[in-house]
Amino acid sequence: MPLSVATWNINSVRLRMPIVERLLKEQAPDVLCLQETKCPDDLFPFEPLRAAGYRHIEINGQKGYHGVAIIARRPIEIVERRDFCDKGDCRHMSVRIAAGAHSVLLHNFYVPAGGDEPDPDINWKFKHKLDFVDEMRSVPSMTPGFSASILVGDLNIAPHVNDVWSHKQLLNVVSHTPVETEGLEAMRELGGWVDLMRVRASPEEKLYTWWSYRARDWKLSNRGRRLDHIWSSANISASVSRLDILSAARGWERPSDHVPVIATFELD
């Protein structure tokens, strides 16, 4: 049974609901995981999502900052809303979803951006980011009670040399510093996670999911980074039949600076 899972840092779900509806109409993923919803739970826009056929919705939001949501066309069951680093931030949730014979644990993450200065001694935001990724080491790809796992979200780190427009120029820029990339890769390997976008691409292929608002012409300059990820447990990694980065969404009306990524799993 196919299971399509999309991830998208929407940068305010209420502000960008028209393009969320466009994505659902044009791509119709089974599940959409949103990050940076910037919306308290009591103001979340349930109705347009339900009208689009997505009647199963779990949220973890707060006013003006952070926030994650999982919306689905098929039943989901909340498993956990975890407060990483005990800061009270709404940056994670996980749900159970059935796909074929599998009981899948789906994690949705919004990792802290980390500020501008890549020094944890003088920048508490960067220290928070490193601590958050370190705590993610306790999230394994195989969990008792589930036959497979998927991890998606804005992880705010571009780990591969070709996940950024210039590896050399961004080595000291937050999101691509060695302490971040090595930390994320160590966490991924320890948990037994497979980075699906990278295993399906050649090492030389540039992969971007984010383009700054600061660029006058994002498409012409094309100074992107791959900050958004879809990972899975190894036992279902070969079942991915499609994986699409919807770069065109960066040019939609009032866009997020991130674009959706969609993976389709063919699960027995």
C-alpha positions as CSV (number, residue, x, y, z in Angstrom):
1,M,0.0,0.0,0.0
2,P,1.5,3.4,-1.0
3,L,2.1,5.9,1.8
4,S,3.1,9.4,0.7
5,V,4.6,11.7,3.4
6,A,5.3,15.4,2.8
7,T,7.3,17.7,5.0
8,W,7.2,21.5,4.8
9,N,8.4,24.4,7.0
10,I,5.4,26.6,6.3
11,N,6.6,29.7,8.2
12,S,3.1,30.5,9.6
13,V,0.3,28.2,8.8
14,R,-2.5,30.8,9.0
15,L,-0.6,33.2,6.7
16,R,0.2,30.6,4.1
17,M,-3.0,28.5,4.2
18,P,-3.7,29.2,0.5
19,I,-0.5,27.5,-0.6
20,V,-1.0,24.7,1.9
21,E,-4.4,24.1,0.2
22,R,-2.7,24.3,-3.2
23,L,-0.2,21.6,-2.2
24,L,-2.9,19.3,-0.9
25,K,-4.9,19.8,-4.1
26,E,-2.0,19.3,-6.6
27,Q,0.0,16.7,-4.8
28,A,-2.5,15.0,-2.4
29,P,0.0,13.4,0.0
30,D,-1.4,11.0,2.5
31,V,0.3,12.8,5.3
32,L,1.6,16.4,5.5
33,C,4.0,17.3,8.4
34,L,4.3,21.1,8.9
35,Q,6.9,23.0,10.9
36,E,7.1,26.5,12.2
37,T,3.3,26.8,12.3
38,K,3.5,29.8,14.6
39,C,0.0,29.2,15.8
40,P,-1.5,28.4,19.2
41,D,-3.6,25.3,19.3
42,D,-6.9,27.1,19.8
43,L,-6.4,29.2,16.6
44,F,-5.2,26.4,14.3
45,P,-7.0,26.4,10.9
46,F,-8.7,23.0,11.1
47,E,-11.6,23.7,8.8
48,P,-9.9,24.3,5.4
49,L,-7.8,21.2,6.0
50,R,-10.8,19.1,6.8
51,A,-12.6,20.5,3.7
52,A,-9.7,19.4,1.6
53,G,-10.2,15.8,2.9
54,Y,-7.6,15.8,5.7
55,R,-9.8,15.0,8.7
56,H,-7.1,13.5,10.9
57,I,-5.0,16.3,12.5
58,E,-2.6,16.4,15.5
59,I,-1.0,19.7,16.5
60,N,1.6,21.0,18.9
61,G,1.7,24.8,18.7
62,Q,2.4,28.0,20.5
63,K,1.8,31.7,19.7
64,G,4.2,33.3,17.3
65,Y,7.0,30.7,17.5
66,H,7.9,27.2,16.5
67,G,5.0,24.7,16.3
68,V,4.5,21.5,14.4
69,A,1.4,19.7,13.0
70,I,0.6,16.4,11.3
71,I,-2.4,16.3,9.0
72,A,-3.6,13.1,7.3
73,R,-6.2,11.6,5.0
74,R,-6.0,8.3,7.0
75,P,-6.2,7.7,10.8
76,I,-3.2,8.7,12.9
77,E,-2.7,8.2,16.6
78,I,-0.7,10.6,18.7
79,V,2.3,8.9,20.4
80,E,4.3,11.8,21.9
81,R,4.8,15.5,22.1
82,R,8.3,15.7,23.5
83,D,9.8,18.8,25.0
84,F,13.4,18.6,23.9
85,C,15.9,20.4,26.2
86,D,13.1,21.2,28.6
87,K,12.5,24.7,27.2
88,G,8.8,24.5,26.7
89,D,9.2,24.8,22.9
90,C,6.8,23.0,20.5
91,R,9.3,21.4,18.2
92,H,8.3,17.7,18.0
93,M,5.5,15.3,17.8
94,S,5.1,11.6,16.7
95,V,2.2,9.6,15.6
96,R,1.3,6.0,14.7
97,I,0.0,5.3,11.2
98,A,-0.8,2.1,9.6
99,A,0.6,1.3,6.1
100,G,0.0,-2.2,4.7
101,A,1.2,-4.6,7.3
102,H,3.3,-2.0,9.0
103,S,2.7,0.0,12.1
104,V,4.8,3.1,11.3
105,L,6.1,5.6,13.9
106,L,6.3,9.0,12.2
107,H,8.4,11.8,13.8
108,N,8.0,15.4,12.9
109,F,10.8,17.7,14.0
110,Y,11.6,21.4,14.0
111,V,15.3,21.8,15.1
112,P,16.3,25.2,16.4
113,A,17.9,27.4,13.8
114,G,20.8,28.4,16.1
115,G,21.2,32.1,15.5
116,D,24.0,33.7,13.5
117,E,27.2,33.1,15.5
118,P,28.5,29.5,15.5
119,D,30.0,29.6,18.9
120,P,28.1,28.0,21.8
121,D,30.1,29.9,24.4
122,I,28.8,33.3,23.2
123,N,25.5,32.3,21.5
124,W,23.0,30.5,23.6
125,K,20.8,29.8,20.5
126,F,23.7,27.8,18.9
127,K,24.3,25.9,22.1
128,H,20.6,25.1,22.3
129,K,20.7,23.7,18.7
130,L,23.7,21.5,19.5
131,D,22.1,20.3,22.7
132,F,18.8,19.5,20.8
133,V,20.6,17.4,18.2
134,D,22.5,15.6,20.9
135,E,19.2,14.8,22.7
136,M,17.9,13.5,19.4
137,R,20.3,10.6,19.8
138,S,17.7,9.0,22.0
139,V,15.3,8.7,19.0
140,P,16.1,5.3,17.4
141,S,14.8,4.2,14.0
142,M,13.4,0.9,15.5
143,T,11.1,1.3,18.5
144,P,9.3,-1.5,20.3
145,G,5.7,-1.7,19.2
146,F,6.4,-0.4,15.7
147,S,7.6,-2.3,12.6
148,A,9.2,0.8,10.9
149,S,9.8,4.5,11.4
150,I,10.0,7.7,9.4
151,L,11.6,10.9,10.6
152,V,10.9,14.2,8.8
153,G,11.2,17.9,9.4
154,D,13.2,21.1,9.2
155,L,16.4,19.9,10.9
156,N,18.1,23.2,10.1
157,I,21.3,21.5,9.1
158,A,22.7,20.8,5.6
159,P,25.1,17.9,6.3
160,H,26.5,17.0,2.9
161,V,29.0,19.1,0.9
162,N,26.5,19.3,-1.9
163,D,23.6,20.3,0.4
164,V,24.7,23.9,0.1
165,W,25.6,26.2,-2.8
166,S,29.2,26.6,-1.6
167,H,30.7,24.1,0.9
168,K,33.9,26.2,1.3
169,Q,32.1,29.6,1.8
170,L,29.6,28.2,4.3
171,L,31.9,26.2,6.5
172,N,31.6,28.9,9.2
173,V,28.0,29.7,8.6
174,V,25.3,28.3,10.9
175,S,23.6,25.2,9.4
176,H,26.8,23.9,7.7
177,T,29.5,24.1,10.3
178,P,31.4,20.9,11.0
179,V,30.2,20.7,14.6
180,E,26.6,20.7,13.3
181,T,27.0,18.4,10.4
182,E,29.1,15.9,12.3
183,G,26.7,16.0,15.2
184,L,23.6,15.3,13.0
185,E,25.4,12.6,11.1
186,A,26.5,10.9,14.3
187,M,22.9,11.1,15.6
188,R,21.5,9.6,12.3
189,E,24.0,6.8,12.2
190,L,23.6,5.9,15.9
191,G,19.8,5.7,15.5
192,G,20.1,3.6,12.4
193,W,18.3,6.2,10.2
194,V,18.7,6.3,6.4
195,D,18.8,9.8,4.8
196,L,16.5,9.0,1.9
197,M,17.2,12.1,-0.3
198,R,21.0,11.5,-0.2
199,V,20.9,7.7,-0.8
200,R,18.8,8.3,-3.9
201,A,21.0,11.1,-5.3
202,S,24.5,11.0,-6.7
203,P,27.2,12.4,-4.4
204,E,27.7,15.2,-6.9
205,E,24.1,16.3,-7.1
206,K,23.1,19.6,-5.5
207,L,20.0,19.3,-3.3
208,Y,18.3,22.3,-1.9
209,T,15.0,22.8,0.1
210,W,15.5,26.4,1.3
211,W,16.3,29.7,-0.4
212,S,16.7,32.9,1.7
213,Y,14.2,35.7,1.5
214,R,17.2,38.1,1.3
215,A,17.9,37.1,-2.3
216,R,16.4,39.5,-4.8
217,D,15.9,36.6,-7.3
218,W,16.1,33.3,-5.4
219,K,16.0,31.2,-8.6
220,L,18.7,33.2,-10.5
221,S,21.1,33.2,-7.6
222,N,20.2,29.7,-6.5
223,R,22.1,29.9,-3.2
224,G,20.1,27.2,-1.5
225,R,20.6,24.7,1.3
226,R,19.1,21.4,2.1
227,L,17.6,22.0,5.6
228,D,14.5,19.8,5.3
229,H,14.9,16.0,5.6
230,I,13.1,12.7,5.2
231,W,14.7,9.7,6.9
232,S,13.5,6.2,7.5
233,S,14.4,3.0,9.3
234,A,16.6,0.8,7.1
235,N,13.9,-1.9,6.6
236,I,11.7,0.4,4.5
237,S,14.3,2.6,2.8
238,A,14.3,0.5,-0.4
239,S,10.5,0.8,-0.6
240,V,10.7,4.5,-1.7
241,S,9.3,4.7,-5.2
242,R,9.4,8.5,-5.5
243,L,11.1,11.4,-3.7
244,D,10.3,14.9,-4.9
245,I,11.6,18.3,-3.9
246,L,9.0,20.8,-5.0
247,S,11.3,23.6,-5.8
248,A,8.6,25.5,-7.8
249,A,6.7,26.1,-4.5
250,R,9.4,28.7,-3.6
251,G,7.9,30.8,-6.4
252,W,4.3,30.5,-5.3
253,E,2.4,33.6,-4.1
254,R,3.6,34.7,-0.6
255,P,5.8,31.6,-0.3
256,S,7.7,30.1,2.6
257,D,11.5,30.2,2.3
258,H,11.3,26.4,2.5
259,V,9.7,24.1,-0.1
260,P,7.8,20.8,0.4
261,V,9.6,17.4,0.1
262,I,7.4,14.3,-0.6
263,A,8.4,10.7,-0.3
264,T,6.2,7.8,-1.4
265,F,6.7,4.4,0.2
266,E,5.4,1.2,-1.3
267,L,4.7,-0.9,1.8
268,D,3.4,-4.5,1.8
